[in-house]
C-alpha cells in the first residue's frame, strides 16, 4: 500500500525558503509516528533542508543529477519508475 503525507498552508504552499510555511508540533509528531519504519521519498531540496536523514526510515532522494551522492545510507533515485521496480523485485 502506498500512503502520502502532505501538509499545506491555506494557499496550498508546501514550503518556502527551504522551510515549512508553518510549525505545528502535533503535526510533526504525527508525521514522525506515521512514517516510522517506512520508505520516505523526497526531493533533493527537501532532503537538503533537513538537519539529518530521517531516523528509522529508508530515505529515498529524487534528483535529476546523477552525480549526486548523500552520506548515511540513503538511496538516490534518478528515475522513480526504476526505483519502484527495484523495491518490488
C-alpha positions as protocol buffer text, in pm:
chain_id: "A"
residue {
  index: 1
  type: UNK
  ca { x: 0 y: 0 z: 0 }
}
residue {
  index: 2
  type: UNK
  ca { x: 120 y: 349 z: -82 }
}
residue {
  index: 3
  type: UNK
  ca { x: 30 y: 635 z: 150 }
}
residue {
  index: 4
  type: UNK
  ca { x: 112 y: 1003 z: 126 }
}
residue {
  index: 5
  type: UNK
  ca { x: 152 y: 1259 z: 399 }
}
residue {
  index: 6
  type: UNK
  ca { x: 106 y: 1614 z: 276 }
}
residue {
  index: 7
  type: UNK
  ca { x: 60 y: 1942 z: 459 }
}
residue {
  index: 8
  type: UNK
  ca { x: -7 y: 2280 z: 302 }
}
residue {
  index: 9
  type: UNK
  ca { x: -92 y: 2626 z: 420 }
}
residue {
  index: 10
  type: UNK
  ca { x: -425 y: 2786 z: 327 }
}
residue {
  index: 11
  type: UNK
  ca { x: -280 y: 2889 z: -12 }
}
residue {
  index: 12
  type: UNK
  ca { x: -157 y: 2538 z: -99 }
}
residue {
  index: 13
  type: UNK
  ca { x: 208 y: 2621 z: -25 }
}
residue {
  index: 14
  type: UNK
  ca { x: 418 y: 2322 z: 89 }
}
residue {
  index: 15
  type: UNK
  ca { x: 741 y: 2511 z: 156 }
}
residue {
  index: 16
  type: UNK
  ca { x: 913 y: 2845 z: 133 }
}
residue {
  index: 17
  type: UNK
  ca { x: 1282 y: 2923 z: 154 }
}
residue {
  index: 18
  type: UNK
  ca { x: 1372 y: 2564 z: 241 }
}
residue {
  index: 19
  type: UNK
  ca { x: 1135 y: 2559 z: 539 }
}
residue {
  index: 20
  type: UNK
  ca { x: 778 y: 2463 z: 616 }
}
residue {
  index: 21
  type: UNK
  ca { x: 538 y: 2757 z: 595 }
}
residue {
  index: 22
  type: UNK
  ca { x: 409 y: 2665 z: 941 }
}
residue {
  index: 23
  type: UNK
  ca { x: 534 y: 2487 z: 1253 }
}
residue {
  index: 24
  type: UNK
  ca { x: 286 y: 2275 z: 1444 }
}
residue {
  index: 25
  type: UNK
  ca { x: 445 y: 2035 z: 1692 }
}
residue {
  index: 26
  type: UNK
  ca { x: 148 y: 1798 z: 1684 }
}
residue {
  index: 27
  type: UNK
  ca { x: 171 y: 1769 z: 1304 }
}
residue {
  index: 28
  type: UNK
  ca { x: 545 y: 1699 z: 1320 }
}
residue {
  index: 29
  type: UNK
  ca { x: 491 y: 1434 z: 1590 }
}
residue {
  index: 30
  type: UNK
  ca { x: 216 y: 1274 z: 1382 }
}
residue {
  index: 31
  type: UNK
  ca { x: 442 y: 1269 z: 1074 }
}
residue {
  index: 32
  type: UNK
  ca { x: 720 y: 1103 z: 1276 }
}
residue {
  index: 33
  type: UNK
  ca { x: 478 y: 841 z: 1411 }
}
residue {
  index: 34
  type: UNK
  ca { x: 308 y: 763 z: 1079 }
}
residue {
  index: 35
  type: UNK
  ca { x: 633 y: 732 z: 884 }
}
residue {
  index: 36
  type: UNK
  ca { x: 835 y: 520 z: 1131 }
}
residue {
  index: 37
  type: UNK
  ca { x: 991 y: 212 z: 964 }
}
residue {
  index: 38
  type: UNK
  ca { x: 871 y: 314 z: 618 }
}
residue {
  index: 39
  type: UNK
  ca { x: 1021 y: 444 z: 297 }
}
residue {
  index: 40
  type: UNK
  ca { x: 1018 y: 825 z: 277 }
}
residue {
  index: 41
  type: UNK
  ca { x: 1054 y: 962 z: -75 }
}
residue {
  index: 42
  type: UNK
  ca { x: 1151 y: 1327 z: -106 }
}
residue {
  index: 43
  type: UNK
  ca { x: 1312 y: 1566 z: -347 }
}
residue {
  index: 44
  type: UNK
  ca { x: 1673 y: 1676 z: -321 }
}
residue {
  index: 45
  type: UNK
  ca { x: 1588 y: 2022 z: -191 }
}
residue {
  index: 46
  type: UNK
  ca { x: 1365 y: 1878 z: 81 }
}
residue {
  index: 47
  type: UNK
  ca { x: 1640 y: 1639 z: 187 }
}
residue {
  index: 48
  type: UNK
  ca { x: 1897 y: 1919 z: 191 }
}
residue {
  index: 49
  type: UNK
  ca { x: 1667 y: 2123 z: 417 }
}
residue {
  index: 50
  type: UNK
  ca { x: 1676 y: 1850 z: 686 }
}
residue {
  index: 51
  type: UNK
  ca { x: 1934 y: 1863 z: 964 }
}
residue {
  index: 52
  type: UNK
  ca { x: 1997 y: 1489 z: 924 }
}
residue {
  index: 53
  type: UNK
  ca { x: 1840 y: 1190 z: 745 }
}
residue {
  index: 54
  type: UNK
  ca { x: 1505 y: 1086 z: 891 }
}
residue {
  index: 55
  type: UNK
  ca { x: 1579 y: 818 z: 1150 }
}
residue {
  index: 56
  type: UNK
  ca { x: 1418 y: 472 z: 1135 }
}
residue {
  index: 57
  type: UNK
  ca { x: 1314 y: 527 z: 774 }
}
residue {
  index: 58
  type: UNK
  ca { x: 1461 y: 443 z: 435 }
}
residue {
  index: 59
  type: UNK
  ca { x: 1531 y: 787 z: 289 }
}
residue {
  index: 60
  type: UNK
  ca { x: 1492 y: 800 z: -90 }
}
residue {
  index: 61
  type: UNK
  ca { x: 1605 y: 1120 z: -255 }
}
residue {
  index: 62
  type: UNK
  ca { x: 1476 y: 1202 z: -603 }
}
residue {
  index: 63
  type: UNK
  ca { x: 1709 y: 1406 z: -817 }
}
residue {
  index: 64
  type: UNK
  ca { x: 1786 y: 1453 z: -1184 }
}
residue {
  index: 65
  type: UNK
  ca { x: 2156 y: 1496 z: -1103 }
}
residue {
  index: 66
  type: UNK
  ca { x: 2313 y: 1152 z: -1149 }
}
residue {
  index: 67
  type: UNK
  ca { x: 2640 y: 1264 z: -989 }
}
residue {
  index: 68
  type: UNK
  ca { x: 2471 y: 1344 z: -656 }
}
residue {
  index: 69
  type: UNK
  ca { x: 2560 y: 1128 z: -357 }
}
residue {
  index: 70
  type: UNK
  ca { x: 2446 y: 1156 z: 2 }
}
residue {
  index: 71
  type: UNK
  ca { x: 2605 y: 1022 z: 318 }
}
residue {
  index: 72
  type: UNK
  ca { x: 2443 y: 795 z: 572 }
}
residue {
  index: 73
  type: UNK
  ca { x: 2280 y: 503 z: 386 }
}
residue {
  index: 74
  type: UNK
  ca { x: 2046 y: 698 z: 160 }
}
residue {
  index: 75
  type: UNK
  ca { x: 1918 y: 576 z: -169 }
}
residue {
  index: 76
  type: UNK
  ca { x: 1925 y: 819 z: -458 }
}
residue {
  index: 77
  type: UNK
  ca { x: 1672 y: 756 z: -735 }
}
residue {
  index: 78
  type: UNK
  ca { x: 1717 y: 918 z: -1074 }
}
residue {
  index: 79
  type: UNK
  ca { x: 1405 y: 753 z: -1211 }
}
residue {
  index: 80
  type: UNK
  ca { x: 1107 y: 685 z: -982 }
}
residue {
  index: 81
  type: UNK
  ca { x: 975 y: 404 z: -1204 }
}
residue {
  index: 82
  type: UNK
  ca { x: 1312 y: 226 z: -1194 }
}
residue {
  index: 83
  type: UNK
  ca { x: 1331 y: 259 z: -817 }
}
residue {
  index: 84
  type: UNK
  ca { x: 973 y: 136 z: -772 }
}
residue {
  index: 85
  type: UNK
  ca { x: 1052 y: -174 z: -976 }
}
residue {
  index: 86
  type: UNK
  ca { x: 1369 y: -224 z: -768 }
}
residue {
  index: 87
  type: UNK
  ca { x: 1162 y: -216 z: -445 }
}
residue {
  index: 88
  type: UNK
  ca { x: 907 y: -463 z: -585 }
}
residue {
  index: 89
  type: UNK
  ca { x: 1170 y: -708 z: -710 }
}
